[in-house]
Amino acid sequence: MRIRKVCVIGSGTMGGGIAQVCARAGYETTMVDMKQEYVDRGMKMISTSLARFVEKGKMKQEEMDAAMGRLRTSIDVRDASRDSDFAIEAVFERADVKRPIFSELDGSCPEHAILASNTSGIPISLLASATGRPDKVIGTHFMNPVPLMKGVEIVRSLLTSDETLDVSVEFVQSLGKETVVVKDAPGFVTNRIVTLVMNEAARLLEEDLASVEDIDKIEKLSHNWPMGPFELADLVGIDVVVDLLEGIYQQTGWERYKPAPLLKRMVEIGYTGRKAGKGFYQLFAKEK
C-alpha cells in the first residue's frame, strides 16, 4: 500500500512535530484539533520550527514553502480523515480520550487506512479494541522534539498484521527516522527505562542527596547525556511522567514505577515543566 495522505490528530508539541516531518517528507498532511485557535497555534509552531532550519542552512526557503503548502488544518476529524491513508493520533496521554478518537477514525477513514497512535505507554490493543480493524492499528511512538529526534518505537499488538507493520515501518523511515519494533507491553522500551531514571532522580532530591543542578550535571558528565533527568522531566512534562509511571505501575504492580511523592505534589501545584513555565528549575534551582 502506498501512503499519499496523512491525517494527524492533535496540534500540540507532538502532533505539530509529526505533521511537520510528514509534510516535509512530501506527504499531503492534515492536522486536526478541537478548536481553530489550537491548529492556528500548531501551524505557527511548525512555521517557526521550519524557519530555524532555513536560518541554519539545513533546508532551503523553497523547501520550507513547499512543506507549508502541503499542510492543511481542520477541526473536523471525520472530514479531515475521510481520504487519509495513514492517521496518527497524538492527543492527551489518556485512554479515555484516545479510544473515542480511534472509534471515530474507524468510521471515517477508508478501509485500507492504517490507524496509528503516538502513545508513549497506553496498550495498542486497548486502542485497537475501539475499532473494527484491530489488524490495522499500530503504535508509532515519536520522540520529543519530533523534527530533531531520529528514533521511533513501532509498537505491534497481538493483532497487528504483518502488512500493517511493514507499511508503517517503511512510512516512518521515509520521514527520515530510524525505527525499532517492540511488543505491546506496559511502557514499551523507552519509557520503561527513562521513567525510572526521572523517578529515581526525584527520590534523590527528596532525600537531599544533591541539588537539581548537580544531579543533572553529574549525569551529563558521567553518561554523556545531552540532558539531565530534571531537564528532561521539565521538557517532557512532569504530569506526563507521572501518568506514564502510574500507567506502568497499575498494569504491572511493580513498586519501582510508583511515582515519587514529589512528582505528584509538583503536578498538584501546577509545576509541570516548560509548558507551564515552571518546573524543577523554577522550584528548586539554587539561583532562581
MARDO-582521 format. One record per residue (C-alpha): residue number from 1; residue in one letter; x, y, z negated. Coordinates in nm, 3 decimals, always signed. Example, Ala and Ser with C-alpha at 12.3 -4.5 7.8 and 13.67 -1.06 7.14 Angstrom:
// MARDO-582521
seq  type  X  Y  Z
1  A  +1.230  -0.450  -0.780
2  S  +1.367  -0.106  -0.714
//
This chain:
// MARDO-582521
seq  type  X  Y  Z
1  M  +0.000  +0.000  +0.000
2  R  +0.131  +0.344  +0.089
3  I  +0.087  +0.629  -0.158
4  R  -0.010  +0.960  +0.002
5  K  -0.224  +1.144  -0.251
6  V  -0.167  +1.165  -0.626
7  C  -0.400  +1.287  -0.898
8  V  -0.255  +1.391  -1.236
9  I  -0.497  +1.429  -1.525
10  G  -0.356  +1.675  -1.776
11  S  -0.173  +2.003  -1.712
12  G  +0.037  +2.030  -2.026
13  T  +0.410  +1.975  -2.057
14  M  +0.398  +1.614  -1.940
15  G  +0.114  +1.644  -1.687
16  G  +0.261  +1.956  -1.533
17  G  +0.604  +1.797  -1.515
18  I  +0.468  +1.485  -1.348
19  A  +0.267  +1.692  -1.098
20  Q  +0.582  +1.892  -1.023
21  V  +0.800  +1.591  -0.941
22  C  +0.522  +1.434  -0.732
23  A  +0.475  +1.748  -0.523
24  R  +0.849  +1.798  -0.486
25  A  +0.881  +1.439  -0.361
26  G  +0.636  +1.512  -0.079
27  Y  +0.303  +1.387  -0.219
28  E  -0.022  +1.583  -0.193
29  T  -0.090  +1.632  -0.562
30  T  -0.395  +1.749  -0.754
31  M  -0.357  +1.847  -1.119
32  V  -0.673  +1.829  -1.330
33  D  -0.770  +1.963  -1.671
34  M  -1.082  +2.062  -1.860
35  K  -1.058  +2.440  -1.808
36  Q  -0.931  +2.664  -1.531
37  E  -0.709  +2.850  -1.776
38  Y  -0.531  +2.525  -1.856
39  V  -0.449  +2.439  -1.495
40  D  -0.352  +2.800  -1.425
41  R  -0.107  +2.781  -1.715
42  G  +0.020  +2.450  -1.581
43  M  +0.078  +2.595  -1.236
44  K  +0.268  +2.888  -1.384
45  M  +0.488  +2.645  -1.577
46  I  +0.559  +2.448  -1.258
47  S  +0.640  +2.763  -1.062
48  T  +0.878  +2.880  -1.334
49  S  +1.046  +2.541  -1.351
50  L  +1.097  +2.518  -0.975
51  A  +1.227  +2.876  -0.966
52  R  +1.501  +2.774  -1.211
53  F  +1.612  +2.501  -0.972
54  V  +1.630  +2.760  -0.694
55  E  +1.828  +3.002  -0.913
56  K  +2.077  +2.728  -0.999
57  G  +2.117  +2.631  -0.634
58  K  +1.966  +2.285  -0.684
59  M  +1.691  +2.345  -0.430
60  K  +1.612  +2.597  -0.159
61  Q  +1.336  +2.856  -0.174
62  E  +1.161  +2.694  +0.123
63  E  +1.163  +2.361  -0.062
64  M  +1.000  +2.526  -0.361
65  D  +0.740  +2.689  -0.137
66  A  +0.665  +2.355  +0.028
67  A  +0.626  +2.183  -0.310
68  M  +0.392  +2.452  -0.439
69  G  +0.195  +2.421  -0.114
70  R  +0.133  +2.053  -0.184
71  L  -0.018  +2.128  -0.526
72  R  -0.389  +2.172  -0.590
73  T  -0.581  +2.218  -0.914
74  S  -0.925  +2.114  -1.029
75  I  -1.143  +2.098  -1.340
76  D  -1.349  +1.811  -1.198
77  V  -1.188  +1.468  -1.243
78  R  -1.430  +1.290  -1.013
79  D  -1.389  +1.530  -0.726
80  A  -1.011  +1.552  -0.765
81  S  -0.956  +1.177  -0.775
82  R  -1.204  +1.055  -0.513
83  D  -0.939  +1.019  -0.239
84  S  -0.631  +0.960  -0.454
85  D  -0.407  +0.657  -0.408
86  F  -0.235  +0.688  -0.745
87  A  -0.386  +0.853  -1.053
88  I  -0.173  +0.930  -1.358
89  E  -0.336  +1.015  -1.689
90  A  -0.126  +1.245  -1.911
91  V  -0.356  +1.377  -2.183
92  F  -0.353  +1.367  -2.564
93  E  -0.197  +1.055  -2.715
94  R  -0.525  +0.917  -2.845
95  A  -0.704  +0.610  -2.718
96  D  -1.049  +0.764  -2.774
97  V  -0.951  +1.046  -2.537
98  K  -0.778  +0.833  -2.276
99  R  -1.026  +0.545  -2.239
100  P  -1.319  +0.760  -2.114
101  I  -1.085  +0.909  -1.853
102  F  -0.995  +0.563  -1.726
103  S  -1.362  +0.474  -1.710
104  E  -1.429  +0.789  -1.507
105  L  -1.133  +0.727  -1.276
106  D  -1.253  +0.372  -1.219
107  G  -1.581  +0.508  -1.091
108  S  -1.435  +0.782  -0.872
109  C  -1.106  +0.654  -0.729
110  P  -1.101  +0.439  -0.414
111  E  -1.092  +0.063  -0.471
112  H  -0.727  +0.041  -0.371
113  A  -0.612  +0.314  -0.611
114  I  -0.377  +0.239  -0.898
115  L  -0.463  +0.391  -1.236
116  A  -0.158  +0.473  -1.448
117  S  -0.108  +0.615  -1.794
118  N  +0.179  +0.823  -1.925
119  T  +0.105  +0.694  -2.274
120  S  +0.405  +0.652  -2.497
121  G  +0.254  +0.384  -2.716
122  I  -0.116  +0.304  -2.661
123  P  -0.164  -0.051  -2.525
124  I  -0.216  -0.055  -2.148
125  S  -0.451  -0.349  -2.189
126  L  -0.675  -0.134  -2.412
127  L  -0.693  +0.139  -2.147
128  A  -0.747  -0.119  -1.873
129  S  -1.045  -0.261  -2.063
130  A  -1.233  +0.060  -1.987
131  T  -1.218  -0.021  -1.614
132  G  -1.338  -0.288  -1.374
133  R  -0.992  -0.313  -1.219
134  P  -0.753  -0.415  -1.501
135  D  -0.517  -0.563  -1.242
136  K  -0.461  -0.212  -1.104
137  V  -0.386  -0.044  -1.438
138  I  -0.026  +0.017  -1.545
139  G  +0.185  +0.235  -1.770
140  T  +0.424  +0.495  -1.626
141  H  +0.594  +0.646  -1.930
142  F  +0.789  +0.951  -1.814
143  M  +1.033  +1.125  -2.045
144  N  +1.030  +1.490  -2.152
145  P  +1.125  +1.715  -1.974
146  V  +0.999  +1.524  -1.670
147  P  +1.180  +1.723  -1.398
148  L  +1.518  +1.655  -1.565
149  M  +1.494  +1.312  -1.727
150  K  +1.570  +1.017  -1.498
151  G  +1.422  +0.727  -1.691
152  V  +1.065  +0.597  -1.666
153  E  +0.926  +0.296  -1.851
154  I  +0.694  +0.092  -1.631
155  V  +0.460  -0.093  -1.867
156  R  +0.294  -0.406  -1.737
157  S  -0.003  -0.551  -1.923
158  L  -0.102  -0.918  -1.913
159  L  -0.350  -0.840  -1.634
160  T  -0.141  -0.601  -1.419
161  S  -0.092  -0.762  -1.077
162  D  +0.240  -0.816  -0.904
163  E  +0.128  -0.583  -0.624
164  T  +0.040  -0.305  -0.868
165  L  +0.378  -0.344  -1.037
166  D  +0.572  -0.341  -0.709
167  V  +0.387  -0.039  -0.569
168  S  +0.423  +0.153  -0.896
169  V  +0.796  +0.088  -0.923
170  E  +0.851  +0.194  -0.562
171  F  +0.640  +0.506  -0.610
172  V  +0.814  +0.617  -0.929
173  Q  +1.156  +0.556  -0.776
174  S  +1.054  +0.772  -0.479
175  L  +1.026  +1.059  -0.731
176  G  +1.398  +1.032  -0.793
177  K  +1.354  +0.835  -1.114
178  E  +1.508  +0.512  -1.239
179  T  +1.271  +0.250  -1.375
180  V  +1.276  -0.023  -1.636
181  V  +0.986  -0.268  -1.653
182  V  +0.874  -0.354  -2.007
183  K  +0.598  -0.560  -2.162
184  D  +0.283  -0.410  -2.307
185  A  +0.386  -0.411  -2.674
186  P  +0.347  -0.150  -2.952
187  G  +0.570  +0.148  -2.878
188  F  +0.718  -0.024  -2.573
189  V  +1.100  +0.008  -2.585
190  T  +1.194  +0.377  -2.606
191  N  +0.959  +0.468  -2.887
192  R  +1.027  +0.154  -3.086
193  I  +1.381  +0.289  -3.117
194  V  +1.360  +0.669  -3.117
195  T  +1.069  +0.698  -3.364
196  L  +1.272  +0.503  -3.619
197  V  +1.560  +0.747  -3.579
198  M  +1.337  +1.051  -3.632
199  N  +1.153  +0.885  -3.920
200  E  +1.478  +0.795  -4.097
201  A  +1.614  +1.147  -4.041
202  A  +1.306  +1.285  -4.219
203  R  +1.369  +1.047  -4.508
204  L  +1.732  +1.161  -4.529
205  L  +1.606  +1.518  -4.552
206  E  +1.358  +1.418  -4.822
207  E  +1.649  +1.272  -5.020
208  D  +1.852  +1.592  -4.963
209  L  +2.149  +1.396  -4.827
210  A  +2.234  +1.676  -4.584
211  S  +2.080  +1.976  -4.411
212  V  +1.877  +1.970  -4.090
213  E  +2.166  +2.130  -3.903
214  D  +2.427  +1.891  -4.040
215  I  +2.222  +1.577  -3.977
216  D  +2.173  +1.686  -3.615
217  K  +2.539  +1.785  -3.588
218  I  +2.684  +1.457  -3.711
219  E  +2.456  +1.251  -3.488
220  K  +2.551  +1.454  -3.180
221  L  +2.921  +1.436  -3.261
222  S  +2.920  +1.070  -3.363
223  H  +2.696  +0.921  -3.096
224  N  +2.734  +1.172  -2.813
225  W  +2.363  +1.254  -2.821
226  P  +2.264  +1.575  -2.640
227  M  +2.013  +1.648  -2.920
228  G  +1.991  +1.556  -3.285
229  P  +1.685  +1.381  -3.434
230  F  +1.531  +1.703  -3.567
231  E  +1.588  +1.892  -3.242
232  L  +1.424  +1.601  -3.061
233  A  +1.130  +1.586  -3.302
234  D  +1.072  +1.960  -3.258
235  L  +1.081  +1.914  -2.880
236  V  +0.855  +1.609  -2.866
237  G  +0.613  +1.743  -3.126
238  I  +0.610  +1.627  -3.487
239  D  +0.241  +1.544  -3.460
240  V  +0.321  +1.320  -3.162
241  V  +0.596  +1.149  -3.361
242  V  +0.353  +1.083  -3.646
243  D  +0.088  +0.947  -3.406
244  L  +0.344  +0.714  -3.246
245  L  +0.466  +0.586  -3.581
246  E  +0.110  +0.538  -3.708
247  G  +0.014  +0.353  -3.390
248  I  +0.303  +0.109  -3.413
249  Y  +0.253  +0.066  -3.789
250  Q  -0.119  -0.005  -3.752
251  Q  -0.059  -0.259  -3.475
252  T  +0.229  -0.441  -3.643
253  G  +0.218  -0.371  -4.017
254  W  +0.594  -0.314  -4.015
255  E  +0.674  -0.083  -4.308
256  R  +0.970  +0.077  -4.133
257  Y  +0.725  +0.250  -3.898
258  K  +0.517  +0.404  -4.177
259  P  +0.559  +0.781  -4.128
260  A  +0.775  +0.959  -4.383
261  P  +0.556  +1.177  -4.609
262  L  +0.750  +1.485  -4.498
263  L  +0.644  +1.434  -4.136
264  K  +0.279  +1.409  -4.234
265  R  +0.299  +1.718  -4.456
266  M  +0.451  +1.919  -4.172
267  V  +0.166  +1.826  -3.940
268  E  -0.087  +1.922  -4.207
269  I  +0.059  +2.274  -4.239
270  G  +0.087  +2.321  -3.861
271  Y  +0.464  +2.285  -3.829
272  T  +0.451  +2.064  -3.521
273  G  +0.761  +2.184  -3.337
274  R  +0.837  +2.404  -3.038
275  K  +0.483  +2.409  -2.903
276  A  +0.370  +2.573  -3.229
277  G  +0.678  +2.792  -3.254
278  K  +0.763  +2.634  -3.589
279  G  +0.920  +2.304  -3.683
280  F  +1.216  +2.167  -3.875
281  Y  +1.445  +2.454  -3.786
282  Q  +1.196  +2.718  -3.896
283  L  +1.111  +2.544  -4.223
284  F  +1.444  +2.400  -4.337
285  A  +1.727  +2.575  -4.150
286  K  +1.991  +2.740  -4.369
287  E  +1.965  +3.065  -4.174
288  K  +1.607  +3.129  -4.064
//
